[in-house]
Amino acid sequence: MKKFLGGVLLSLALAFPAMAAVDLNLATQSELESVKGIGPTKAKNIIAHRDKNGPFKSVDDLAGVKGFGKASVEKLKPELAVSGAKTAPASAGTKK
């Protein structure tokens, strides 16, 4: 019975993978680029804004980043999060 339940749980996990939100305060450039609608330029703009202004307080703060407006922020909200954690180092994950 335990094997059966384990198999069912594994099947469900594979069928419905959990979508982890990308944290604006901790994400590297490549992690930001993994979000549909965020390319290299926008990812660099997010990191530059974060480095200059400190951590994001909410996903809505993304509207203050070059290349983002209120409409695009609304579309991205389900895929983004903001933690209270410290901002990642400026060099973390940036491509040259």
Stockholm file with secondary structure:
# STOCKHOLM 1.0

chainA/1-96         MKKFLGGVLLSLALAFPAMAAVDLNLATQSELESVKGIGPTKAKNIIAHRDKNGPFKSVDDLAGVKGFGKASVEKLKPELAVSGAKTAPASAGTKK
#=GR chainA/1-96 SS CHHHHHHHHHHHHHHSCCCCCEETTTCCHHHHHTSTTCCHHHHHHHHHHHHHHCSCSSGGGGGGSTTCCHHHHHHHGGGEECCSSCCCCTTTTCCC
#=GC SS_cons        CHHHHHHHHHHHHHHSCCCCCEETTTCCHHHHHTSTTCCHHHHHHHHHHHHHHCSCSSGGGGGGSTTCCHHHHHHHGGGEECCSSCCCCTTTTCCC
//
